[in-house]
Amino acid sequence: MSVDASILASDASGDAPARTWQAVCRVDDIPLRGARRVRRAAAGDVALFRAGDGHVFALLDRCPHKGGPLSQGIVFGHSVACPLHNWTIGLADGCARAPDEGCAVVFAVRVVDGTVHLDAAELRER
Ligand code: FES
């Protein structure tokens, strides 16, 4: 399942550089212990994951091994098992668990009032 990015919101609070957040879906649109994709024209889709404890993560939908679609993998804990060769990828850092090596691109994500947001600049540039 996929969604198109839509609403924009700015956040200049805290010490971190200001981000412009883009609403992409509701948390409930992501299956529990599952994923959905945010379509992008050129740079590859972003996979949104919802762990069993409700945490939401965002990675480029491309395994660091041979490019498998991580959104089609099995989510367990804060990890996903790639559907192609079963590597375990950490959802927080995007990195393969030893002995495998490599990391998927990680996207900043936030959830406000049940709406999932991604950083608009990262969506354009990563
Ligand atoms: S492409 Fe993901 S484990 Fe091989």
Backbone and ligand atoms as CSV (ligand in chain L), in Angstrom:
chain,resi,resn,atom,element,x,y,z
A,1,MET,N,N,0.848,-1.170,0.000
A,1,MET,CA,C,0.000,0.000,0.000
A,1,MET,C,C,0.895,1.235,0.000
A,2,SER,N,N,0.484,2.306,-0.653
A,2,SER,CA,C,1.303,3.499,-0.710
A,2,SER,C,C,0.440,4.741,-0.518
A,3,VAL,N,N,1.135,5.846,-0.244
A,3,VAL,CA,C,0.451,7.123,-0.050
A,3,VAL,C,C,1.236,8.209,-0.766
A,4,ASP,N,N,0.599,9.331,-1.009
A,4,ASP,CA,C,1.286,10.509,-1.525
A,4,ASP,C,C,1.461,11.489,-0.379
A,5,ALA,N,N,2.616,12.148,-0.346
A,5,ALA,CA,C,2.849,13.157,0.679
A,5,ALA,C,C,1.930,14.348,0.425
A,6,SER,N,N,1.502,15.027,1.504
A,6,SER,CA,C,0.564,16.126,1.281
A,6,SER,C,C,0.839,17.368,2.123
A,7,ILE,N,N,0.448,17.372,3.391
A,7,ILE,CA,C,0.386,18.597,4.185
A,7,ILE,C,C,1.777,19.034,4.655
A,8,LEU,N,N,2.028,20.332,4.723
A,8,LEU,CA,C,3.303,20.839,5.204
A,8,LEU,C,C,3.137,21.507,6.566
A,9,ALA,N,N,4.134,21.360,7.424
A,9,ALA,CA,C,4.143,22.022,8.729
A,9,ALA,C,C,5.585,22.317,9.090
A,10,SER,N,N,5.852,23.458,9.694
A,10,SER,CA,C,7.215,23.820,10.083
A,10,SER,C,C,7.409,23.625,11.571
A,11,ASP,N,N,8.649,23.319,11.959
A,11,ASP,CA,C,8.978,23.104,13.363
A,11,ASP,C,C,10.336,23.711,13.622
A,12,ALA,N,N,10.358,24.836,14.344
A,12,ALA,CA,C,11.625,25.505,14.645
A,12,ALA,C,C,11.952,25.402,16.128
A,13,SER,N,N,11.356,24.468,16.841
A,13,SER,CA,C,11.569,24.350,18.281
A,13,SER,C,C,12.836,23.555,18.588
A,14,GLY,N,N,13.393,23.748,19.796
A,14,GLY,CA,C,14.547,22.975,20.241
A,14,GLY,C,C,15.835,23.458,19.623
A,15,ASP,N,N,16.916,22.684,19.867
A,15,ASP,CA,C,18.240,23.056,19.397
A,15,ASP,C,C,18.544,22.548,17.990
A,16,ALA,N,N,17.795,21.579,17.535
A,16,ALA,CA,C,18.064,21.013,16.222
A,16,ALA,C,C,17.700,22.029,15.139
A,17,PRO,N,N,18.357,21.904,13.969
A,17,PRO,CA,C,17.993,22.799,12.875
A,17,PRO,C,C,16.506,22.663,12.562
A,18,ALA,N,N,15.897,23.778,12.160
A,18,ALA,CA,C,14.470,23.748,11.853
A,18,ALA,C,C,14.212,22.793,10.696
A,19,ARG,N,N,13.160,22.057,10.808
A,19,ARG,CA,C,12.755,21.151,9.738
A,19,ARG,C,C,11.398,21.599,9.234
A,20,THR,N,N,11.134,21.301,8.004
A,20,THR,CA,C,9.785,21.440,7.481
A,20,THR,C,C,9.229,20.043,7.354
A,21,TRP,N,N,8.169,19.798,8.097
A,21,TRP,CA,C,7.598,18.450,8.148
A,21,TRP,C,C,6.466,18.328,7.152
A,22,GLN,N,N,6.406,17.197,6.530
A,22,GLN,CA,C,5.389,16.923,5.527
A,22,GLN,C,C,4.550,15.735,5.991
A,23,ALA,N,N,3.272,15.966,6.141
A,23,ALA,CA,C,2.376,14.879,6.545
A,23,ALA,C,C,2.250,13.867,5.421
A,24,VAL,N,N,2.377,12.595,5.768
A,24,VAL,CA,C,2.322,11.571,4.723
A,24,VAL,C,C,1.189,10.569,4.917
A,25,CYS,N,N,0.748,10.360,6.149
A,25,CYS,CA,C,-0.375,9.450,6.379
A,25,CYS,C,C,-0.729,9.487,7.858
A,26,ARG,N,N,-1.752,8.770,8.223
A,26,ARG,CA,C,-2.089,8.563,9.621
A,26,ARG,C,C,-1.345,7.327,10.125
A,27,VAL,N,N,-1.039,7.316,11.418
A,27,VAL,CA,C,-0.388,6.130,11.996
A,27,VAL,C,C,-1.212,4.877,11.705
A,28,ASP,N,N,-2.515,5.005,11.828
A,28,ASP,CA,C,-3.379,3.836,11.626
A,28,ASP,C,C,-3.375,3.338,10.186
A,29,ASP,N,N,-2.823,4.131,9.270
A,29,ASP,CA,C,-2.706,3.667,7.885
A,29,ASP,C,C,-1.564,2.675,7.720
A,30,ILE,N,N,-0.685,2.600,8.722
A,30,ILE,CA,C,0.436,1.651,8.679
A,30,ILE,C,C,0.022,0.431,9.494
A,31,PRO,N,N,0.031,-0.746,8.903
A,31,PRO,CA,C,-0.359,-1.932,9.665
A,31,PRO,C,C,0.570,-2.136,10.864
A,32,LEU,N,N,-0.004,-2.536,11.998
A,32,LEU,CA,C,0.819,-2.863,13.160
A,32,LEU,C,C,1.735,-4.027,12.793
A,33,ARG,N,N,3.026,-3.915,13.135
A,33,ARG,CA,C,4.057,-4.882,12.739
A,33,ARG,C,C,4.098,-5.030,11.207
A,34,GLY,N,N,3.935,-3.895,10.548
A,34,GLY,CA,C,3.938,-3.900,9.086
A,34,GLY,C,C,4.488,-2.606,8.537
A,35,ALA,N,N,4.237,-2.368,7.270
A,35,ALA,CA,C,4.814,-1.206,6.590
A,35,ALA,C,C,3.910,-0.737,5.475
A,36,ARG,N,N,4.168,0.480,5.029
A,36,ARG,CA,C,3.597,0.988,3.790
A,36,ARG,C,C,4.616,1.920,3.156
A,37,ARG,N,N,4.421,2.224,1.889
A,37,ARG,CA,C,5.387,3.020,1.155
A,37,ARG,C,C,4.885,4.427,0.895
A,38,VAL,N,N,5.810,5.371,0.891
A,38,VAL,CA,C,5.561,6.729,0.407
A,38,VAL,C,C,6.261,6.803,-0.944
A,39,ARG,N,N,5.484,7.004,-1.983
A,39,ARG,CA,C,6.019,7.029,-3.340
A,39,ARG,C,C,6.848,8.286,-3.588
A,40,ARG,N,N,7.978,8.101,-4.258
A,40,ARG,CA,C,8.790,9.232,-4.731
A,40,ARG,C,C,9.135,8.966,-6.185
A,41,ALA,N,N,9.192,10.037,-6.950
A,41,ALA,CA,C,9.369,9.869,-8.388
A,41,ALA,C,C,10.742,9.327,-8.750
A,42,ALA,N,N,11.804,9.886,-8.184
A,42,ALA,CA,C,13.136,9.572,-8.690
A,42,ALA,C,C,14.014,8.787,-7.729
A,43,ALA,N,N,13.991,9.122,-6.456
A,43,ALA,CA,C,15.013,8.612,-5.540
A,43,ALA,C,C,14.633,7.308,-4.857
A,44,GLY,N,N,13.524,6.733,-5.187
A,44,GLY,CA,C,13.112,5.486,-4.547
A,44,GLY,C,C,12.117,5.756,-3.435
A,45,ASP,N,N,11.238,4.807,-3.232
A,45,ASP,CA,C,10.185,4.977,-2.233
A,45,ASP,C,C,10.759,4.926,-0.818
A,46,VAL,N,N,10.020,5.556,0.099
A,46,VAL,CA,C,10.339,5.496,1.521
A,46,VAL,C,C,9.387,4.494,2.165
A,47,ALA,N,N,9.929,3.607,2.985
A,47,ALA,CA,C,9.114,2.625,3.703
A,47,ALA,C,C,8.871,3.126,5.119
A,48,LEU,N,N,7.601,3.198,5.491
A,48,LEU,CA,C,7.219,3.528,6.867
A,48,LEU,C,C,6.899,2.229,7.590
A,49,PHE,N,N,7.466,2.050,8.766
A,49,PHE,CA,C,7.247,0.833,9.553
A,49,PHE,C,C,6.577,1.208,10.868
A,50,ARG,N,N,5.698,0.348,11.334
A,50,ARG,CA,C,5.050,0.530,12.630
A,50,ARG,C,C,5.311,-0.732,13.450
A,51,ALA,N,N,6.142,-0.565,14.472
A,51,ALA,CA,C,6.507,-1.701,15.327
A,51,ALA,C,C,5.333,-2.083,16.230
A,52,GLY,N,N,5.441,-3.244,16.831
A,52,GLY,CA,C,4.381,-3.735,17.703
A,52,GLY,C,C,4.126,-2.834,18.898
A,53,ASP,N,N,5.160,-2.084,19.327
A,53,ASP,CA,C,4.982,-1.169,20.461
A,53,ASP,C,C,4.515,0.213,20.014
A,54,GLY,N,N,4.224,0.371,18.731
A,54,GLY,CA,C,3.679,1.628,18.220
A,54,GLY,C,C,4.703,2.591,17.656
A,55,HIS,N,N,6.002,2.337,17.859
A,55,HIS,CA,C,7.015,3.227,17.291
A,55,HIS,C,C,6.957,3.184,15.762
A,56,VAL,N,N,7.170,4.372,15.158
A,56,VAL,CA,C,7.154,4.493,13.703
A,56,VAL,C,C,8.558,4.842,13.220
A,57,PHE,N,N,8.989,4.181,12.159
A,57,PHE,CA,C,10.328,4.374,11.596
A,57,PHE,C,C,10.198,4.573,10.088
A,58,ALA,N,N,11.230,5.196,9.501
A,58,ALA,CA,C,11.215,5.412,8.058
A,58,ALA,C,C,12.596,5.116,7.480
A,59,LEU,N,N,12.626,4.259,6.480
A,59,LEU,CA,C,13.860,3.892,5.781
A,59,LEU,C,C,13.617,3.956,4.282
A,60,LEU,N,N,14.685,4.163,3.529
A,60,LEU,CA,C,14.578,3.977,2.093
A,60,LEU,C,C,14.166,2.528,1.857
A,61,ASP,N,N,13.232,2.331,0.949
A,61,ASP,CA,C,12.683,0.983,0.725
A,61,ASP,C,C,13.637,0.150,-0.142
A,62,ARG,N,N,14.872,0.067,0.320
A,62,ARG,CA,C,15.891,-0.634,-0.460
A,62,ARG,C,C,16.902,-1.248,0.503
A,63,CYS,N,N,16.958,-2.548,0.526
A,63,CYS,CA,C,17.880,-3.261,1.418
A,63,CYS,C,C,19.329,-2.943,1.051
A,64,PRO,N,N,20.206,-2.776,2.071
A,64,PRO,CA,C,21.614,-2.495,1.767
A,64,PRO,C,C,22.339,-3.682,1.144
A,65,HIS,N,N,21.747,-4.862,1.142
A,65,HIS,CA,C,22.379,-6.019,0.522
A,65,HIS,C,C,22.248,-5.934,-0.996
A,66,LYS,N,N,21.085,-6.280,-1.531
A,66,LYS,CA,C,20.906,-6.247,-2.982
A,66,LYS,C,C,19.625,-5.528,-3.385
A,67,GLY,N,N,19.201,-4.589,-2.543
A,67,GLY,CA,C,18.111,-3.710,-2.937
A,67,GLY,C,C,16.713,-4.257,-2.739
A,68,GLY,N,N,16.562,-5.301,-1.959
A,68,GLY,CA,C,15.228,-5.864,-1.721
A,68,GLY,C,C,14.285,-4.833,-1.103
A,69,PRO,N,N,12.973,-5.001,-1.344
A,69,PRO,CA,C,11.979,-4.056,-0.820
A,69,PRO,C,C,11.704,-4.315,0.664
A,70,LEU,N,N,12.303,-3.512,1.509
A,70,LEU,CA,C,12.165,-3.732,2.960
A,70,LEU,C,C,10.714,-3.616,3.410
A,71,SER,N,N,9.904,-2.831,2.695
A,71,SER,CA,C,8.488,-2.690,3.071
A,71,SER,C,C,7.730,-4.007,2.945
A,72,GLN,N,N,8.310,-4.961,2.249
A,72,GLN,CA,C,7.659,-6.266,2.091
A,72,GLN,C,C,8.192,-7.279,3.092
A,73,GLY,N,N,9.071,-6.826,3.996
A,73,GLY,CA,C,9.679,-7.730,4.972
A,73,GLY,C,C,8.806,-7.955,6.185
A,74,ILE,N,N,9.314,-8.773,7.088
A,74,ILE,CA,C,8.602,-9.086,8.332
A,74,ILE,C,C,9.179,-8.218,9.443
A,75,VAL,N,N,8.289,-7.431,10.094
A,75,VAL,CA,C,8.707,-6.551,11.189
A,75,VAL,C,C,8.645,-7.334,12.494
A,76,PHE,N,N,9.738,-7.282,13.254
A,76,PHE,CA,C,9.758,-7.898,14.589
A,76,PHE,C,C,10.601,-7.006,15.492
A,77,GLY,N,N,10.089,-6.718,16.695
A,77,GLY,CA,C,10.785,-5.765,17.554
A,77,GLY,C,C,10.970,-4.466,16.797
A,78,HIS,N,N,12.199,-3.917,16.852
A,78,HIS,CA,C,12.535,-2.716,16.088
A,78,HIS,C,C,13.429,-3.089,14.914
A,79,SER,N,N,13.102,-4.192,14.249
A,79,SER,CA,C,13.864,-4.677,13.107
A,79,SER,C,C,12.921,-5.155,12.021
A,80,VAL,N,N,13.488,-5.317,10.811
A,80,VAL,CA,C,12.724,-5.919,9.721
A,80,VAL,C,C,13.620,-6.963,9.064
A,81,ALA,N,N,13.023,-8.096,8.718
A,81,ALA,CA,C,13.731,-9.143,7.977
A,81,ALA,C,C,13.473,-8.916,6.496
A,82,CYS,N,N,14.534,-8.702,5.740
A,82,CYS,CA,C,14.391,-8.461,4.303
A,82,CYS,C,C,13.761,-9.688,3.640
A,83,PRO,N,N,12.801,-9.460,2.717
A,83,PRO,CA,C,12.118,-10.597,2.101
A,83,PRO,C,C,12.977,-11.376,1.105
A,84,LEU,N,N,14.096,-10.821,0.667
A,84,LEU,CA,C,14.865,-11.525,-0.358
A,84,LEU,C,C,15.839,-12.549,0.222
A,85,HIS,N,N,16.673,-12.148,1.178
A,85,HIS,CA,C,17.684,-13.072,1.714
A,85,HIS,C,C,17.715,-13.069,3.226
A,86,ASN,N,N,16.674,-12.485,3.828
A,86,ASN,CA,C,16.454,-12.579,5.274
A,86,ASN,C,C,17.478,-11.856,6.139
A,87,TRP,N,N,18.174,-10.883,5.600
A,87,TRP,CA,C,19.012,-10.066,6.477
A,87,TRP,C,C,18.113,-9.347,7.473
A,88,THR,N,N,18.644,-9.100,8.667
A,88,THR,CA,C,17.928,-8.325,9.665
A,88,THR,C,C,18.442,-6.889,9.637
A,89,ILE,N,N,17.528,-5.947,9.427
A,89,ILE,CA,C,17.867,-4.526,9.337
A,89,ILE,C,C,17.240,-3.802,10.525
A,90,GLY,N,N,18.038,-3.058,11.279
A,90,GLY,CA,C,17.524,-2.265,12.397
A,90,GLY,C,C,16.699,-1.098,11.880
A,91,LEU,N,N,15.526,-0.917,12.445
A,91,LEU,CA,C,14.654,0.158,11.954
A,91,LEU,C,C,15.126,1.528,12.430
A,92,ALA,N,N,15.797,1.607,13.564
A,92,ALA,CA,C,16.238,2.903,14.081
A,92,ALA,C,C,17.474,3.410,13.350
A,93,ASP,N,N,18.429,2.521,13.074
A,93,ASP,CA,C,19.685,2.964,12.442
A,93,ASP,C,C,19.812,2.529,10.985
A,94,GLY,N,N,18.913,1.689,10.519
A,94,GLY,CA,C,18.939,1.232,9.128
A,94,GLY,C,C,20.028,0.212,8.835
A,95,CYS,N,N,20.770,-0.206,9.840
A,95,CYS,CA,C,21.949,-1.037,9.612
A,95,CYS,C,C,21.656,-2.529,9.746
A,96,ALA,N,N,22.354,-3.304,8.919
A,96,ALA,CA,C,22.265,-4.757,8.968
A,96,ALA,C,C,22.915,-5.258,10.253
A,97,ARG,N,N,22.345,-6.299,10.812
A,97,ARG,CA,C,22.915,-6.897,12.016
A,97,ARG,C,C,24.022,-7.867,11.625
A,98,ALA,N,N,25.087,-7.892,12.446
A,98,ALA,CA,C,26.242,-8.748,12.194
A,98,ALA,C,C,25.780,-10.211,12.062
A,99,PRO,N,N,26.435,-10.978,11.212
A,99,PRO,CA,C,27.677,-10.657,10.507
A,99,PRO,C,C,27.485,-9.869,9.219
A,100,ASP,N,N,26.233,-9.532,8.866
A,100,ASP,CA,C,26.016,-8.782,7.634
A,100,ASP,C,C,26.404,-7.321,7.837
A,101,GLU,N,N,26.674,-6.632,6.742
A,101,GLU,CA,C,27.158,-5.257,6.813
A,101,GLU,C,C,26.434,-4.360,5.818
A,102,GLY,N,N,26.301,-3.096,6.181
A,102,GLY,CA,C,25.677,-2.101,5.317
A,102,GLY,C,C,24.472,-1.495,6.004
A,103,CYS,N,N,24.091,-0.323,5.535
A,103,CYS,CA,C,22.970,0.394,6.153
A,103,CYS,C,C,22.047,0.957,5.072
A,104,ALA,N,N,20.764,0.890,5.351
A,104,ALA,CA,C,19.776,1.567,4.523
A,104,ALA,C,C,19.713,3.033,4.948
A,105,VAL,N,N,19.288,3.889,4.044
A,105,VAL,CA,C,19.126,5.307,4.352
A,105,VAL,C,C,17.963,5.467,5.333
A,106,VAL,N,N,18.218,6.245,6.407
A,106,VAL,CA,C,17.209,6.496,7.437
A,106,VAL,C,C,16.620,7.892,7.223
A,107,PHE,N,N,15.321,8.017,7.400
A,107,PHE,CA,C,14.630,9.303,7.301
A,107,PHE,C,C,14.110,9.708,8.671
A,108,ALA,N,N,14.203,11.008,8.963
A,108,ALA,CA,C,13.609,11.528,10.192
A,108,ALA,C,C,12.096,11.384,10.088
A,109,VAL,N,N,11.483,11.007,11.194
A,109,VAL,CA,C,10.035,10.828,11.202
A,109,VAL,C,C,9.496,11.330,12.533
A,110,ARG,N,N,8.325,11.904,12.507
A,110,ARG,CA,C,7.661,12.283,13.750
A,110,ARG,C,C,6.171,12.007,13.608
A,111,VAL,N,N,5.547,11.795,14.762
A,111,VAL,CA,C,4.107,11.555,14.795
A,111,VAL,C,C,3.488,12.603,15.702
A,112,VAL,N,N,2.537,13.356,15.174
A,112,VAL,CA,C,1.830,14.373,15.945
A,112,VAL,C,C,0.332,14.135,15.782
A,113,ASP,N,N,-0.335,13.959,16.905
A,113,ASP,CA,C,-1.794,13.755,16.896
A,113,ASP,C,C,-2.208,12.676,15.903
A,114,GLY,N,N,-1.412,11.612,15.861
A,114,GLY,CA,C,-1.779,10.474,15.019
A,114,GLY,C,C,-1.428,10.616,13.559
A,115,THR,N,N,-0.756,11.716,13.192
A,115,THR,CA,C,-0.338,11.912,11.808
A,115,THR,C,C,1.172,11.737,11.696
A,116,VAL,N,N,1.613,10.974,10.707
A,116,VAL,CA,C,3.033,10.707,10.475
A,116,VAL,C,C,3.592,11.767,9.537
A,117,HIS,N,N,4.736,12.354,9.944
A,117,HIS,CA,C,5.398,13.382,9.141
A,117,HIS,C,C,6.817,12.943,8.798
A,118,LEU,N,N,7.256,13.287,7.599
A,118,LEU,CA,C,8.644,13.131,7.188
A,118,LEU,C,C,9.224,14.507,6.895
A,119,ASP,N,N,10.552,14.601,6.989
A,119,ASP,CA,C,11.243,15.858,6.705
A,119,ASP,C,C,11.157,16.138,5.199
A,120,ALA,N,N,10.606,17.289,4.843
A,120,ALA,CA,C,10.363,17.602,3.432
A,120,ALA,C,C,11.672,17.673,2.642
A,121,ALA,N,N,12.734,18.205,3.253
A,121,ALA,CA,C,14.013,18.306,2.555
A,121,ALA,C,C,14.594,16.914,2.304
A,122,GLU,N,N,14.497,16.031,3.306
A,122,GLU,CA,C,14.988,14.669,3.111
A,122,GLU,C,C,14.198,13.946,2.019
A,123,LEU,N,N,12.914,14.190,1.986
A,123,LEU,CA,C,12.094,13.557,0.951
A,123,LEU,C,C,12.550,13.992,-0.454
A,124,ARG,N,N,12.980,15.257,-0.552
A,124,ARG,CA,C,13.425,15.761,-1.863
A,124,ARG,C,C,14.831,15.293,-2.194
A,125,GLU,N,N,15.719,15.215,-1.180
A,125,GLU,CA,C,17.155,15.129,-1.453
A,125,GLU,C,C,17.808,13.787,-1.152
A,126,ARG,N,N,17.209,12.947,-0.352
A,126,ARG,CA,C,17.862,11.674,-0.008
A,126,ARG,C,C,17.536,10.579,-0.993
L,1,FES,S1,S,18.407,-7.937,-0.686
L,1,FES,FE1,FE,17.895,-7.845,1.425
L,1,FES,S2,S,18.893,-9.542,2.300
L,1,FES,FE2,FE,19.469,-9.601,0.207
